[in-house]
Amino acid sequence: MGSHLLQPRIPAQHLPPARPLLDPLPGTLPEPEIYARLLRELRAVSRGKLALLRAAAKLGRRPYAWIFAAMLATDKTLGGLAPYLLYETLGPTLPHGARSAAVLWALAHRVAKVYPAAMRRAGHRNADALFDAILTSRSGVTFTLDDYDDAWNYLPHPDKRIPLAIPQLLHALRELTTTPATHTTAEFPFVLAAGERRAFTANTIFRDDTWRRRDPHGALRLNPDDAARLGLTTGDRARITTRRGSAIATVETNDRMQPGHASLPNGLGLDLPTANGTHRTGVAANELTDLTWRDAIAGTPWHKHVPARIEPA
């Protein structure tokens, strides 16, 4: 075996192809276009500002960069809409149908500003050269190339150390002995996992349920003893009620569920257009989860621990 095969690889950051590889199917939209249409309807940015940026884009990237930076500097509310501004104004000028890659122009400038040496080692003399490579490559781009010693430069802390002590978590740790361990009540005696991943769930990607060979109705899974106590069995309809709302689901008894626990699958509760109107399969978990019932630090709702009441429908 050659000694070169034992050498560690130099760390490199790669970006997949930015231009479309296939033509879209009729009637389908890329994700950025969906968001853009919503923002257009909301009139989130004035027509005048969009017109100014479109005119600058036609003059070239340098004039566009000046106008874009000036606009964001004078109107701080546009910072969160920067991807939309780029998509609407710079995007239409890009070749190969790469409008959705417009946001990468701003990211290329950030790479050039923060990691210039690593960018040049990867073969790009400046931000525009990097962006051109992103647009023209059919197999992706290496946008930074580092030595192993450079890895510590990516730590944003002044001492280049990884801080393990997080004050908020230390406080939560000290409070564990007095933190309630049970959140159910007489009114809501069950713990509902609102969004269990199952073999045939797909994060609301598919509205048509004919592809799902198991769990066709997005069943409410219950422990058999709990179901018997409630007078329910597989195939019955039950009402789930939480502090947030109420929904009807088909019951499935399952001995893998612990007593006092129930679950609904994620990705359901969408309306499917049919010849006779609409058809809905399963329950939308967000109809049962409460925004205020959430992790105190991360702010993530406790989807997997929702106090609930279950009764025959």
Buried (B, 14 or more C-beta within 10 A) or exposed (E): EEEEEEEEEEBEBEBEBBBBEEEEEEEEEBEBBEBBEEBEEEEBBEEEBBEBBBEBBEEEBEEBBEBBEEBBEEEEEBEEBBBBBBBBBBBEBBEEEBBBBBBBBBBBBEBBEEBBEBBBBBEBEBBBBBBBBBBBBEEEBBBBBBEEEBEEEEEEEEEEEEEEEEEEEEEBEEEEEEEEEEEBEEEBEBBBBBBBEBEBBBEEEBBEBEEBEEBEBBBBBBBBEBBEEBEBEBEBEBBBBBBBBEBEBBBBBBEEBEEEBBBBBBBBBBEBEEEEEEBBBBBBBBBBBBEEBBEEEEEEBBBBBBBBBBEEB
